[in-house]
Amino acid sequence: MSTNPHGTITGNRGLQLEEPLIFEQGADGRSGVDLPEPPKVKSRLGGLERQGAIGLPGLSEPQAIRHYTRLSQKNYAIDAGMYPLGSCTMKHNPRLNEKLVRLGGLADLHPLQPVSTVQGALELIDTLAHWLKTLTGMPAVAMSPAAGAQGELCGVMAMKAAHDAKGNSKRVRILVPESAHGTNPATAAACGYQVEAIPADARGRVDLAALKARLGPDVAGIMITNPNTCGLFENDMIEIGRAVHAAGGFFYCDGANFNAIVGRVRPGDLGIDCMHINLHKTFSTPHGGGGPGSGPVVLSAALAPYAPLPWVVHGKDGFALVEQTEGTARSATGRLKAFHGQMGMFVRALAYMMSHGADGLRQAAGDAVLNANYVLARLSDVMSAPFPGPCMHEALFDDRFLNGSGVSTLDIAKAMIDEGFHPMTMYFPLVVHGAFLIEPTESESKASLDQFIAVMRGLAERVKKGDTDHFHQAPRYTPRRRLDETQAARKPVLRWRPPAPDKQAAE
Ligand SMILES: *Cc1c(COP(=O)(O)O)cnc(C)c1O
């Protein structure tokens, strides 16, 4: 018998079980159920009747259960430990949200039910919309977009529609800072715009002078993330808004980091025209598993007429959904999403808002910023921070502290896994070399932050001692060690094929 790389006969180690593909475990004719023979009927499929075996893996019930349970355990999750991915805001999903979304009166609704039977659901959407407008200081909100990225699409489509309505076809450019999330330039390009990058200044903020110099009659608008992807507040928002408006453009704010300022800053007061809100970032809905995302977009009075369908209205007969509109705005954006958006996410987000209250949301933002600053302060002497603190909700480091050590940002991330910590976001934002972007969120305790800080300090110490090999060998304790990530991305093997019969015989 050949020894496997794990050194055990089964490949299992420390209760980490090797998990073959379901096709490799299955056997023809094995089944978890005992069905009666089908009655003999004359086939009506003509020549289309299957001749060979169907080729599905046959498994017993315990085999199937173990397979999927083990796969589920291979997913790292916020419920399993700290998940410090900067920019992603992996915050705790309160179980109260889950309890409410499972209430029969909400969970069993059908989107095609008559409106008269779903008054409560429409009221819920309307109430959430009201909270979002109040918290952002904006007059309108489009609830249906399915994520931050689709919210951006919604916002930029609205900007484009507003320019088109004025017959303005010369505005072909959208300005995007260098530090932008990749979705910003992608959205602008998807809407047919040319993307022009605006450099950052030495403080990690948009270079205001460079921005003003590029404004002109060819600019449709600007997209700025605030707080930005370096975890810093853009201090010049009001000035930027004025300049963009004076040049006839619209001001898109990427609100993915709203969790750092909710209850403290109303983006509407900063002069923005539209902003998407990631309910899974600021308002604690799950990123995955619990269902698809939701990215409502708040709109200024100038863009509100170009909101996508549908929206909830309230009249003397109760709540109703506007699904058709007359007039010029009718075909501007149409629908972006089936039905009215992600109802399950609306319920969770509203549960989070109402259980926290306005003061609780404000405190969550404050605690998120406090936690990030604690990490920044406790690691600044052993790692290297590109911008002086304080930061907002995420702490940014670069790789200058690794200079000359032979250890890379990636090596540090791999070594963290051996220490029981999921790595932070790496190599993003691009404006900083070898970036480490750490977002602890408000729900981490001081104890868990201290553990994380101790691990990072220990690793930095090892780098200093020149223990390069430790880093190059990491991770040691994962079921798979270093993978060829480039090959995996470029040439993914997505399809299982049965082993060739001659190869089987030779073994
Ligand atoms: C997460 C994020 C997005 C994209 O949001 P999704 O909901 O993942 O589509 C856009 N911009 C920034 C700054 C983000 O952090």
The ligand as an SDF file (V2000), in Angstrom:
LIG
                    3D

 15 15  0  0  0  0  0  0  0  0999 V2000
  -18.3060   44.7040   -0.7430 C   0  0  0  0  0  0  0  0  0  0  0  0
  -18.0540   45.9190   -1.5240 C   0  0  0  0  0  0  0  0  0  0  0  0
  -18.6890   46.1290   -2.7610 C   0  0  0  0  0  0  0  0  0  0  0  0
  -19.5370   45.0820   -3.4590 C   0  0  0  0  0  0  0  0  0  0  0  0
  -20.6280   44.6520   -2.7230 O   0  0  0  0  0  0  0  0  0  0  0  0
  -21.2810   43.2070   -2.9430 P   0  0  0  0  0  0  0  0  0  0  0  0
  -22.4690   43.2270   -2.0520 O   0  0  0  0  0  0  0  0  0  0  0  0
  -20.2440   42.2220   -2.5520 O   0  0  0  0  0  0  0  0  0  0  0  0
  -21.6420   43.0950   -4.3800 O   0  0  0  0  0  0  0  0  0  0  0  0
  -18.4780   47.3310   -3.3980 C   0  0  0  0  0  0  0  0  0  0  0  0
  -17.6580   48.2750   -2.8850 N   0  0  0  0  0  0  0  0  0  0  0  0
  -17.0190   48.0900   -1.7000 C   0  0  0  0  0  0  0  0  0  0  0  0
  -16.1330   49.1730   -1.1680 C   0  0  0  0  0  0  0  0  0  0  0  0
  -17.1830   46.9090   -0.9890 C   0  0  0  0  0  0  0  0  0  0  0  0
  -16.5420   46.7270    0.1640 O   0  0  0  0  0  0  0  0  0  0  0  0
  1  2  1  0
  2  3  1  0
  2 14  2  0
  3  4  1  0
  3 10  2  0
  4  5  1  0
  5  6  1  0
  6  7  2  0
  6  8  1  0
  6  9  1  0
 10 11  1  0
 11 12  2  0
 12 13  1  0
 12 14  1  0
 14 15  1  0
M  END
$$$$
